[in-house]
Amino acid sequence: MTVSLEEYFRTTFEDKLLVKMPEREDDHLTPATRLLEKRREMAEVEQALAAQKEEFQMKMESLQQRREELERKEYQLKDSLLKFDKFLKENDSKRARAVKKANDERELKKQKDKEIDRVKDETDTHQQQKEKLHKKLERYTMFHQYMDRVLEAGEEFHEIRDIIARWDTLRATHLDLLERDQKNQDRIEKQRQDLMKYMEEKENQVLNYNNQLSGLQTRLDGAQSEAVKWESQWNHIKNTAAKKTLLLGRIKMATHNLYQLVKSHQNQLDDLEDTTEQLSQIQIFVQDLSQITSEIKKMEHTGTSIFAPSSS
C-alpha cells in the first residue's frame, strides 16, 4: 500500500503539476506576440493547476478518510489490547505479534504524515510558481493595453496583428536603410582614400616639376652668364680687328651650340644657319623661361601651384 501511494504522488506531482518553464522566445518576436504567448501559457497553467488542485483535494479527502480509519483501527487495537491483555500475557508470541502490528500501524501513520507534508510543500512550490507567472503576466499586460489604445486612436488598423505586421515591415525597412547607409559610408570612405592618393600623386608631380624648373633655372643662369661672357668677347672683337674673324667664328659656334641646346630642349630639329636668327630664338627662349620663373615665384608666394587645375 505504501509503495503504491508513493508512486501515485510521484507521478501526479512530478509529471503533471510541475509546470515547464517557458522557453526563451526568439529575438525576433515582438512584445505583443510574447504577451499573447504568455497569456496563453498562463491560461493553460491555471487550467492544469485547477484540475490538479481538484484531484489533490480528492486525494487529501481520501487520505483523511484513511487517516481516520487508521485512528479508528488504532483505537480498536488499543481496545483489543486492553480486552485481550490477559490473553497476551499468557501468550508472549501473540502479544509480540500484536505489538509489532501496532508499531507497524504507527510507522505507516508516520509515513503518511510525512507524505502529506511533502505534498503540501510541493503545493506551496507550485503556488509560488503560479504567483511568479501571474506577476510576469501583469508586467506584459501593459503592452496589450498599449496596443488596444493604438487601435482605438487610429483608423488604419483593425486588429493587433495588423499593427504587428506594420511594425515588422517598418523594422525590415529600417534595417535595409541601415545596410544601405553602411554601404554608402564604405563607398564614401573608399572615394576619400582614392582622392587622398590622387592628391598625393599630384603633389609628387608638382614637386618633380619644381625640381625640373630649378634645373632649368640653373641652366638659364648659366646660359645668361655665357651670353654675357660672349657679349663681352664680341665687343672686344669689334675693338680688336685682328681677332674679329676668330671671335666671330667662336660666337657663331657658341650661338649655334646654345641654339642647338634650346632646340634640343624644345624637342625640335632645325638646321637654321643665320646666327642672328639663332640669337633671336635663344632670346625668345630666355624670355619665356624668365616669364615662367617669374610666374612660378609669384604662385609660390601666393601659395598656389601653376599646375593646379582651374576652378572652371
N, C-alpha and C positions, 0 to 999 in steps of 0.2 A: 504493500500500500504506500509506504514512504517513497520508494523508488518511482512509482507511477506519478505521484504528486510532484516530485522534483522535476521529472521530465516534462510534466504538463506546464508548470510555471516557467521553466526554461524556454520551452517552445513558444509560450504565449507572450512573454515579456521581452524576449531577446529577438525573436524573428518577426513579431507583429507590432509590438508597441514601440520598439526602438525606431525612431524616425531618422532616415538617412539625411544627413545634412546636404543642402543643395549644393550642387557642384558649381564651380566658378563659371559665370557666364562668359561668353565670348566678348572680346573687347569691342566688337562692332555693334553689340546690342545697345539700343537706346535706353534711357532711364524709364520711359513709359513702357517699353517692352519688358524690362526687368520687373517693373511694378506689377504688370499683369501676370507675369510668370510667378512672382512671389505670392500674389493673391490666390492664384490657382493652387499653388503648393500648400498655402496655409489652409485653404478650404479642405483639401484632401487630408491634411494632418488633423484638422479638427474633426472631420468625419471619422477618421480612423480612431482618434482618441475617444470620441463619444462611444463608438461601438465597443472599443476595448474597455472603456470605463463601465459600460453596462454589463459586459461579460465579467469584468473583475468584480463588480458588485454582487453578481450572482454567485461567483465562486466564494466571495467572502461570506455570503449568507450560508453557502454550503459548509464552509469551514466552521462557521459559528455553530451550525447545527451539529457538526461532528464534535466540535469542542464541548457543546452541551451534552452530547451523547457520551463523550469521554468522562465528563464530570459526573454524569448520572451513573455510568458504569463504575467510576471510582467510588462514588457514594455507595453503590450496591456492593462493590468489592469490600469496602470498609465494613458495611453492614454484615456481609457474609463472613468477614474475618471475625467480627465480634460474635456472630452466631456460632461459627464453627471453630472458634478459638480452642475450645475444649478438645475438639477432634484433631486440630492441627498440632496441639501439644502432644497428643498421643502418637501422632504420626509425623515425625520430623520431615520425612520426604515430601509429604503432601504440603506441609507448611512451607518448606523451601520453594516448592514449585509455585505456591500461591504468592509468596514474597517476590519471587523472580518475575512472575506475571505482573504484579503491581508495579514493580520497578520498570518493567518494560513499558507499561502503560504511561508511567510518569515520564520516562525518557521520550516516548513518542509525543507526549504533550509538549515537552520542551522543544522538540524538533519542529513541531507545528508552529509553536510560538515564534521560533527563530525564522521560520519560513514566512510567517505573516509579517514580521519586522522587515525582512528583506524585500518583500513585495511592496510594503509601504515606502521603503527607501527608493525603490525603483519608480514608484508612482510619483514621489516628490521630484526625482530627477527629470521625469518626463514632463512634469508640470513646469519646472524651471525652463526646460527647452521650449515648451509652448509659450511661456511668457517672453522669452527672448525673440522667438519668431513673431509674436504679436507686436513687440516693440519695433522690430525691423519693418513689419508691415506698416505701422504707424508712420515711420520715417519716410517710406515710399508713398504714402497717401498724398503728400503734398504735391508730388508730380502729377498724380491723377487729377487732383483738384485744379492744378495749373492748366492741364490740357482741357478740362471742362470749361474753364474760364476763357481759354482761347477760342473754343468752339462757339461759346456764347457771344464773344466780342466780334468775331469775323463771320462773314457770309461765304467766304471762299471755300471753307472746309465744312464737311457734313459729318465726318466721323474721325475718331482719333487716328485711325490707320492712314487717313489722308494726310494728316499733319506729319505723321512719322515718315510717310513716303516723300513728302515735300522736304522734310529735313534731310533725309538720306540723299535726295537729289542735290540740295544745296551743299551738303558736305562733300559729295563727289565733285561738284563743280569747284568748290574751294580748293580741294586737293589738286585738281587739274590745273587751276590757276597758279597754285604754288609751284607745281612742277614746271609750268611754262616760264614763270618768273625766274626760277633757278637756272633754266636753260639760257634765258636771256642774259642773266648775270654772268654765266660762264662765257657766252659769246662776247659780251662787252669786255670781260677781262682779257680774253684772247686778242681782241682787237686793240686793246690798250697796250698789251705786250708787243704786238706787231708794230704799233705806232712808235713805241719807245725804241724798238730795234731799228726801225726806219730812220728815226731822228738821229740815232747814234751813228748809223752808216753815213747819213748826210753830213754830220759833224766831222766824221773822219775824212770825207771827201773835201769839205771846206778847208780842213787843216792841211790836207795834201795840196790843194790849190794854193793856199797861202805859202806853203813851202816852195812850190814852183814859182810863185810870184817873187818870193825872196831871192830865189836863184836868178830869175830874170833881172831883178833889180841890180843884183851884184854884177851880172854880165853887162847891163846897161851902163852902170857906173864905170866898168872897165872900158866899155866902148866909148863912152864920153871922154874918159881920160886919154884913150888912144886918139880920139878925134882932135882933142886939144893939142896933144903932142904933135900929131901930123900937121895940124894947122900952123903950129909954131915953126915946124920944119918947112912948111910951104912958104911962109913969109921969109924965112931965111933963104930959101931957094930963090925967091924973087929978088932978094937983095944980093944974091951971090950968083951971078950969071954962069960962072964956071961949073957950078954944081946943079944948075937948073934942070938939065936934062935927066941927070941921075935922080934928083929928088922927085921930079915929075913922074919918073917911072916907079919909084917907090910908093909915091902917093897913089898912083893908079893901081899898083898892086895891092896896097893896103885897102884902098877903097873897094877894089874888086873882091878881096877876101872878106871884108866886112859886109859887102853886098851879098856875097855868097852865103855868109853866115845868117844874114837876115832872111834871105830866100829859103835857106835850109830850115830855119825856124818856122817860116810860113808854109813849109812843105810845098814850095813852088820851084819849078825848074825854068830858069830864064837866063838866056845867054846874051844879055844886054852888054854892049861894049862901050857905050858912052859913059865916061866917068862922071860927068855932070848929072846925068840921069840916075846913075847909081847912087851918087851922094844925095840926090833928091829923094830917092826911095828910102835910103838909110835915115834921112831926116824925118820923113813921114813915120817910119817905124819907131824912131826915138820919141817923136811927139806922141804917138799912140801909147807907147809904154809910159811916158810921163803922165799922160791923162789917166791911164789905168791905175798907175801908182797913186796919183792924187785922189782918185775916187775910192781906192781901197783904204787909204788913210782916213778919208772923210767917213767912210762907212764904219771903220773900226772905232772912230771917235764917237759916232752916234750909237754904236752897239749893234748894228745890223750887218748883214753879210751881202755882198754883191751877188752871191749865187742863190740867195733866198728867193722863193717863188713870189711873184707879185700878188697883191690882195685880190685883183680881178680874176 
